[in-house]
Amino acid sequence: MKENNLNVIKVMFPDNSEKEVFEGISLLELSKDYQDKYKSVIVAAKVNNDIKELSYHLYESCRVEFIDLTHEDGMRIYRRSLNFILIKAVNDLFPERKVIICHSISKGLYCEIEGEAELTPEEVEMIEKRMREIVDQKFPFVKKIMSISDAKELFKKIGRMDRYNAVEHRNKPYVTVYECDGFEDYFYGYMVPDTGYLKYFKLKHYHSGLIMLYPQNTEPEEIPPFKEQKKLFNIFKEYKNWVRILGAANVGSLNDIVKKGSINEIIRISEALHEKKIAQIADMIAFNEDKKKVILIAGPSSSGKTTFAQRLSIQLRVNGLRPVTISLDDYFVDREKTPKDENGEYDFEALEAIDLKLFNEHLAMLIEGKEVDAPIFNFPKGCRESFTRKLKIDDDQLLIIEGIHGLNDRLTASIPRSKKFKIYISALTSMNIDDHNRIPTTDTRFIRRIVRDHQFRSCSAVNTINRWPSVRRGEEKNIFPFQEESDVMFNSSLIFELGVLKVLAEPLLMEIDQSQPEYSEAKRLIEFLGNFLPIDSKEIPTNSIIREFIGGSCFYT
């Protein structure tokens, strides 16, 4: 069947329905017939498990899955496109100023606007007004493919050496540049079709810059309220200053250090900073006038909590204290009593999966110097053993409890706050690919987990990718709401780690082919890791936090 010399192709959808269309149809045109089936605006699609922009045209039969803003990939595209119009708005109003996309904070993104004078609240209002004008104009985002050599020449000509350095070591022979109303920029990832898609955002003046608040995929048309996170902000700020001191504020600078053969010095200095920070935390505990008896360590997946706890224990021993670790895992309720999630599956990350009554009884008794019969949980059987182990702590001992619920006071309700010392740990990356492309903290932890699961848990990258959304939901519910309640935060990220992880992660991700639903995520992470030059792990000390993921740790056999 032909019409105007066009062949008919067949498009299949996730619900196994099919539609015959003429070859050459764009995803944007096709999406109009399916928009009412989605909760929010469609911004992209997967074609045979590979993400494509809506401007993409179909020329052969394929499987299509549309992506709206309730999908993480959709929200990622939305945020990236918002970044573009923020940068354009600043350029339109203040062409002499430079935008630096810094880090996430309070359901938004902190950005600095560098110039001779500090940004004012009135200027932030002007920028938001200009952004809304750009949205109303519905300017298209036009993709341009440029050779590496031409891109480098362009970036050098306009004085953007951050971009020049970022693309210099790329394996691909080309880069993608987007143009919007005469303004060009380079971005790592896809865009929405035009600025009219970007209706939901809000700017807030904050410190010397601004925070751009945007929707979450759970409520794609609502702007969440701003909640200040002073401790988290200060950790990001400290780390940013630190990487600048080391001369590795972006990936291009880090790659230059690798290329010059100077990375071993960066490794030693970075590890020394970790040791110094851990020692300072141990001093805070040891010399606290309240005589803390319970140390609670919490953080999201793949933060390095276990290695951190081991290293903190050593530093506490240096201060004359004898820490004892309690495993929350032994206080799990029997399997049949475990709460279930919205999908009817056991929710082992729910606080109620722990026997809070028994745990708090034992905790109070231990603090009073009494002996308890601590349970032992049999995971294969899904229940406690019939036998227990005796546990008691002396005056010079304290308890270390590591677990995702550590910052939630409900976990340790039987003891007063004055006796607790709470530590929040996460890999809080604030090094950028370039000024306009940040490295998400989540991606660093994700890659850590992919490598660790393969190394030590016989788990494929496919399985880790599948599990990750559930892990992230658990973090949003059980960890992030309590992070500001910590007494201290520890940033477990290491400047050099993505170059090390790249060597182990890339082969695992490359095993995922296009026939698998996880292909698009694997491809995204491979593209991301392609920005880094590989780094040999041989100079990394055996007590390093990164050893928890790559192997060779002195704390594990």
ChimeraX attribute file (.defattr): number of C-alpha atoms within 10 A of each C-alpha:
attribute: neighborCount
match mode: 1-to-1
recipient: residues
	/A:1	8
	/A:2	9
	/A:3	8
	/A:4	6
	/A:5	9
	/A:6	13
	/A:7	14
	/A:8	18
	/A:9	18
	/A:10	16
	/A:11	20
	/A:12	17
	/A:13	14
	/A:14	10
	/A:15	7
	/A:16	8
	/A:17	8
	/A:18	14
	/A:19	12
	/A:20	11
	/A:21	18
	/A:22	19
	/A:23	18
	/A:24	15
	/A:25	15
	/A:26	16
	/A:27	22
	/A:28	19
	/A:29	12
	/A:30	18
	/A:31	20
	/A:32	10
	/A:33	9
	/A:34	11
	/A:35	14
	/A:36	11
	/A:37	8
	/A:38	13
	/A:39	13
	/A:40	18
	/A:41	18
	/A:42	24
	/A:43	27
	/A:44	28
	/A:45	23
	/A:46	18
	/A:47	23
	/A:48	19
	/A:49	20
	/A:50	21
	/A:51	22
	/A:52	21
	/A:53	21
	/A:54	23
	/A:55	18
	/A:56	16
	/A:57	16
	/A:58	20
	/A:59	17
	/A:60	15
	/A:61	17
	/A:62	15
	/A:63	17
	/A:64	23
	/A:65	19
	/A:66	25
	/A:67	25
	/A:68	23
	/A:69	25
	/A:70	20
	/A:71	17
	/A:72	15
	/A:73	21
	/A:74	25
	/A:75	20
	/A:76	17
	/A:77	21
	/A:78	23
	/A:79	22
	/A:80	20
	/A:81	22
	/A:82	24
	/A:83	20
	/A:84	23
	/A:85	22
	/A:86	23
	/A:87	23
	/A:88	24
	/A:89	22
	/A:90	22
	/A:91	16
	/A:92	14
	/A:93	13
	/A:94	14
	/A:95	12
	/A:96	11
	/A:97	17
	/A:98	16
	/A:99	19
	/A:100	19
	/A:101	24
	/A:102	26
	/A:103	24
	/A:104	22
	/A:105	19
	/A:106	18
	/A:107	17
	/A:108	25
	/A:109	18
	/A:110	24
	/A:111	24
	/A:112	21
	/A:113	19
	/A:114	15
	/A:115	13
	/A:116	7
	/A:117	9
	/A:118	13
	/A:119	19
	/A:120	15
	/A:121	16
	/A:122	9
	/A:123	15
	/A:124	20
	/A:125	15
	/A:126	14
	/A:127	23
	/A:128	20
	/A:129	14
	/A:130	19
	/A:131	27
	/A:132	20
	/A:133	14
	/A:134	21
	/A:135	19
	/A:136	14
	/A:137	13
	/A:138	16
	/A:139	17
	/A:140	16
	/A:141	22
	/A:142	16
	/A:143	17
	/A:144	12
	/A:145	11
	/A:146	15
	/A:147	13
	/A:148	20
	/A:149	14
	/A:150	12
	/A:151	21
	/A:152	20
	/A:153	13
	/A:154	15
	/A:155	18
	/A:156	15
	/A:157	11
	/A:158	8
	/A:159	11
	/A:160	14
	/A:161	16
	/A:162	20
	/A:163	25
	/A:164	21
	/A:165	22
	/A:166	23
	/A:167	26
	/A:168	16
	/A:169	18
	/A:170	17
	/A:171	13
	/A:172	12
	/A:173	10
	/A:174	15
	/A:175	19
	/A:176	17
	/A:177	17
	/A:178	19
	/A:179	16
	/A:180	19
	/A:181	13
	/A:182	9
	/A:183	15
	/A:184	16
	/A:185	15
	/A:186	20
	/A:187	20
	/A:188	18
	/A:189	15
	/A:190	23
	/A:191	28
	/A:192	23
	/A:193	20
	/A:194	18
	/A:195	24
	/A:196	16
	/A:197	18
	/A:198	20
	/A:199	14
	/A:200	16
	/A:201	19
	/A:202	19
	/A:203	21
	/A:204	17
	/A:205	18
	/A:206	17
	/A:207	12
	/A:208	15
	/A:209	21
	/A:210	21
	/A:211	25
	/A:212	25
	/A:213	23
	/A:214	25
	/A:215	21
	/A:216	20
	/A:217	18
	/A:218	11
	/A:219	13
	/A:220	20
	/A:221	18
	/A:222	13
	/A:223	16
	/A:224	17
	/A:225	12
	/A:226	15
	/A:227	10
	/A:228	12
	/A:229	13
	/A:230	10
	/A:231	16
	/A:232	21
	/A:233	15
	/A:234	12
	/A:235	17
	/A:236	20
	/A:237	14
	/A:238	13
	/A:239	20
	/A:240	20
	/A:241	13
	/A:242	18
	/A:243	19
	/A:244	13
	/A:245	10
	/A:246	15
	/A:247	14
	/A:248	21
	/A:249	23
	/A:250	25
	/A:251	28
	/A:252	25
	/A:253	19
	/A:254	27
	/A:255	24
	/A:256	18
	/A:257	18
	/A:258	20
	/A:259	14
	/A:260	9
	/A:261	11
	/A:262	12
	/A:263	19
	/A:264	18
	/A:265	13
	/A:266	20
	/A:267	19
	/A:268	13
	/A:269	13
	/A:270	20
	/A:271	19
	/A:272	13
	/A:273	14
	/A:274	20
	/A:275	18
	/A:276	13
	/A:277	16
	/A:278	21
	/A:279	20
	/A:280	14
	/A:281	20
	/A:282	22
	/A:283	15
	/A:284	16
	/A:285	21
	/A:286	20
	/A:287	11
	/A:288	11
	/A:289	9
	/A:290	12
	/A:291	14
	/A:292	18
	/A:293	23
	/A:294	25
	/A:295	22
	/A:296	24
	/A:297	24
	/A:298	28
	/A:299	27
	/A:300	23
	/A:301	22
	/A:302	23
	/A:303	28
	/A:304	24
	/A:305	25
	/A:306	16
	/A:307	20
	/A:308	23
	/A:309	20
	/A:310	16
	/A:311	21
	/A:312	21
	/A:313	21
	/A:314	18
	/A:315	21
	/A:316	23
	/A:317	15
	/A:318	14
	/A:319	15
	/A:320	12
	/A:321	18
	/A:322	17
	/A:323	22
	/A:324	18
	/A:325	15
	/A:326	16
	/A:327	16
	/A:328	18
	/A:329	17
	/A:330	19
	/A:331	21
	/A:332	26
	/A:333	21
	/A:334	17
	/A:335	15
	/A:336	10
	/A:337	14
	/A:338	21
	/A:339	18
	/A:340	16
	/A:341	12
	/A:342	7
	/A:343	7
	/A:344	8
	/A:345	10
	/A:346	16
	/A:347	17
	/A:348	18
	/A:349	22
	/A:350	17
	/A:351	18
	/A:352	16
	/A:353	20
	/A:354	23
	/A:355	18
	/A:356	19
	/A:357	14
	/A:358	13
	/A:359	21
	/A:360	17
	/A:361	15
	/A:362	20
	/A:363	21
	/A:364	16
	/A:365	17
	/A:366	19
	/A:367	20
	/A:368	13
	/A:369	13
	/A:370	14
	/A:371	14
	/A:372	17
	/A:373	12
	/A:374	19
	/A:375	20
	/A:376	18
	/A:377	22
	/A:378	15
	/A:379	14
	/A:380	6
	/A:381	10
	/A:382	14
	/A:383	18
	/A:384	18
	/A:385	13
	/A:386	9
	/A:387	10
	/A:388	13
	/A:389	9
	/A:390	9
	/A:391	14
	/A:392	17
	/A:393	20
	/A:394	13
	/A:395	11
	/A:396	10
	/A:397	18
	/A:398	21
	/A:399	20
	/A:400	21
	/A:401	20
	/A:402	23
	/A:403	20
	/A:404	24
	/A:405	24
	/A:406	26
	/A:407	29
	/A:408	20
	/A:409	15
	/A:410	12
	/A:411	19
	/A:412	22
	/A:413	16
	/A:414	17
	/A:415	18
	/A:416	10
	/A:417	13
	/A:418	12
	/A:419	14
	/A:420	22
	/A:421	24
	/A:422	22
	/A:423	23
	/A:424	27
	/A:425	24
	/A:426	21
	/A:427	23
	/A:428	24
	/A:429	26
	/A:430	27
	/A:431	26
	/A:432	23
	/A:433	25
	/A:434	27
	/A:435	21
	/A:436	22
	/A:437	21
	/A:438	20
	/A:439	20
	/A:440	18
	/A:441	17
	/A:442	17
	/A:443	15
	/A:444	20
	/A:445	20
	/A:446	20
	/A:447	25
	/A:448	26
	/A:449	23
	/A:450	25
	/A:451	27
	/A:452	25
	/A:453	18
	/A:454	19
	/A:455	16
	/A:456	12
	/A:457	9
	/A:458	9
	/A:459	14
	/A:460	18
	/A:461	25
	/A:462	19
	/A:463	13
	/A:464	20
	/A:465	19
	/A:466	14
	/A:467	11
	/A:468	15
	/A:469	12
	/A:470	12
	/A:471	14
	/A:472	16
	/A:473	12
	/A:474	19
	/A:475	18
	/A:476	12
	/A:477	12
	/A:478	22
	/A:479	22
	/A:480	17
	/A:481	12
	/A:482	18
	/A:483	23
	/A:484	17
	/A:485	16
	/A:486	20
	/A:487	16
	/A:488	17
	/A:489	23
	/A:490	21
	/A:491	20
	/A:492	20
	/A:493	24
	/A:494	21
	/A:495	23
	/A:496	24
	/A:497	18
	/A:498	24
	/A:499	22
	/A:500	19
	/A:501	25
	/A:502	24
	/A:503	18
	/A:504	19
	/A:505	24
	/A:506	19
	/A:507	12
	/A:508	18
	/A:509	24
	/A:510	14
	/A:511	13
	/A:512	19
	/A:513	14
	/A:514	15
	/A:515	10
	/A:516	13
	/A:517	16
	/A:518	20
	/A:519	22
	/A:520	21
	/A:521	19
	/A:522	25
	/A:523	19
	/A:524	17
	/A:525	20
	/A:526	18
	/A:527	17
	/A:528	17
	/A:529	20
	/A:530	18
	/A:531	23
	/A:532	25
	/A:533	22
	/A:534	20
	/A:535	21
	/A:536	13
	/A:537	20
	/A:538	10
	/A:539	12
	/A:540	20
	/A:541	16
	/A:542	16
	/A:543	19
	/A:544	24
	/A:545	24
	/A:546	28
	/A:547	20
	/A:548	27
	/A:549	23
	/A:550	21
	/A:551	16
	/A:552	18
	/A:553	18
	/A:554	13
	/A:555	14
	/A:556	11
	/A:557	6
